[in-house]
Structures are given as structure tokens and as C-alpha cells.
């Protein structure tokens, strides 16, 4: 997934086999340093995952984030849709400041990062 210089992060769509043996698709957003910023739920189709990225981008742009303290004492962010339903959870962070920084990174990278498919999906 090498990107031209000057490009920020990247969205990557991947596939795995679900419990029922069918392929399921998911996507992740990575910062330019390779840090994973968010992971999606599973989608039954590749097109569903592509549409899911569009939904995530729209809600990221609207700033539909909530930061929560976990039972373990870590901070996570939740990305919600317009109805307040959960779209995804961020990674765990030891401090609220790091979690807030991650939200800012998501906002920065989500908008202009290219969408790349795992090479096995494009064969």
C-alpha cells in the first residue's frame, strides 16, 4: 500500500471469511505513520464496505464523535451516525488527550485519504 509522497493516510478495504463461510468485508483508516485510527463493522458485500466509508466520512465531517472512559480506565472514541447509532469504535488510549488527538487525526485523514482494496479483492 505504498502511497505517493504528500498523501496522508489511507482507507483499506479487506475481506475475511465469516463464521458461515461467506466472505465479509471491512475497512480500516490508517494515518500516514501507519497507525490504525478506526475499524469498521463487517459488511456482506464489497460495495457495502465502499458505501460504509462514505457514511463514515459524512459523520466524521459532521464531528459525530463521543469520547468515553472504559471500565479498564482507557479512553475510546465512538463515531455515531446522525441518529446517534454507533458506526465504529476507535482504538484504546491511555489518556483523554491522546484520544482527542486521535479524533483530530481521523478528521484530518478521513477526508482526502484514498480508498485502497486489499489486492485479493481486485483480482
N, C-alpha and C positions, 0 to 999 in steps of 0.2 A: 504493500500500500504506500509506496513512495509517492510523495506529492511534490509538485513544483515548488521552488523556494518562494516564500512570501504568502503561501496558502496557510491558513490557520489549522484548524482541526479537521476532523472527518467523521462522517456518519458511515458506519459499516453495517450492511445487512448480511446476516448469516443464517444458516439453516442447520437444524439438528433433527434427529428422529424423536418424535413424541412417544409417549407411553403406548399408544395404539399402533405404533409402527409407521404412522403417516409423518411426512415432513412438516415441521413447524418452522416459522421464520421469526427472527427477532432482529433488533438493531441496537447499536451502541453508538454513543457520541464520544469521541476522543479529542482531547486538547492537542495542541501541536507538540507537546512534550511526551505524548503517548499515554497520558493519564486518562483513565476511563472516567467520564463525567456522568453518564447515565446509561441505563439499560432498559429496554422496553419489555413489555409482556410478550407473550407468544401470539403470532398471527398464523392463520391456516394457509394463507397464500402470500406469495412474494408481493403482489400488488397491494395486499392488505398492509404489509410492512411499509411499503412506499407511502401509502396514504397515511399510515400511522406517523411517519416522520413529519408529514405536512401538518397533521393535527398537533403534534408536539411543538413544532416550530411556532405555530399560531399562538399556542398557550404560553410558550416561553416569551414570545414577543409581548404578550399582554401582562407578563410578570405574575402568572398564577402559581406562585411558589409559597409553601409554608415550611418553616423550619421547626423541627421537633426534637426534643430530647428523648433518647431511647431509654429503656429500662437499664441497659448496660452503662448509661452515662455518656454515650456518644451522641453527636448531633447528626441528623439526616435532613435532607430537604425532600419535600413531596412536590411534584408537579401535578396540578389539578386542571381539569377541563373547566369550561365555563359554568357547568352545573355543580362544580365542587367535587366531582368524582375523581378518584386517583388515576393518573396516567402512568406515573412511574415514581420510584424512589431513587434518590441519589445514593452515593456511597456513604460509608460511616466516617465521621470526622471527630477528632478528639476535642476540638474547641468550636464554639459558635462562630468565631471569626473565620476559621478555615472553611466552615460550611457556607458562610455568607460569601466568601471568596469563590467557592466552587459555583455558587449560583451565578455570580457575576461572570465567571468563565463560561458557563453554559450559555448565558445570554450572548456573550461575545462570539462564541464559536458556532452556535446553532444556526445563526442566520446565513452565513456565507460559506460554510463548510460543504465540500462536495459530498454527494452520496455515492458510496462505492459498494459494490456487491462482492461477497466472497467469490473467488474465482470458480468455485464448484457450481455456483448458481448461474453463471453466464456461459457455461459450456453447452 
